[in-house]
Each structure stands twice: as structure tokens, then as C-alpha cells.
Amino acid sequence: MTRIAFFSAAIFFFANCGHKAPQTTANAPATAQAGLPWAGDVDLVCEMKVDQTTEDTAHYAGKVYGFCNPHCKDEFKANPAKYVGQ
């Protein structure tokens, strides 16, 4: 039964991951807005590719982390050390 619950949760999470509002070219990169270095081009929660124009970002340990959607950003913010590996 726990496997079914796990797989159902995983399917729900990944089905909703990656959905975000379209970006406009007028948006400045998150790193320019924050004045901090970009941490990388991968959402640390779901491992999807992101770029510096994403709207969903979080600042942690002097870097800007990008996320594919608000859910991944909230998961990261709840426990950033888990994803950064500290």
C-alpha cells in the first residue's frame, strides 16, 4: 500500500512540475535583480532545467537558485540544506 501512495505522490508531483507562466524578454535575470551569482541551471528539487529568467527563485548562502514552479521553490525553502548538500 505504501508503494502505491509513493508512486501516486510522485506522479502528482512530476505532473505538476514544470508548469509556469510564460516569460517575457523584459524580465531581468534573477541574478541581476539580486546582485548574487546564479547557482546553476538545474532545479535542485526536481532536477528540471531552468535558466536565469525564471520567476521562481530563492536566495540561499549567497547564491540565487532557480525553480521550475512555486511548489519546487517552496520545497527548497522549507529545507535548503537538504538540496544544497550542506
Disulfide bonds with the S-S distance in Angstrom:
none
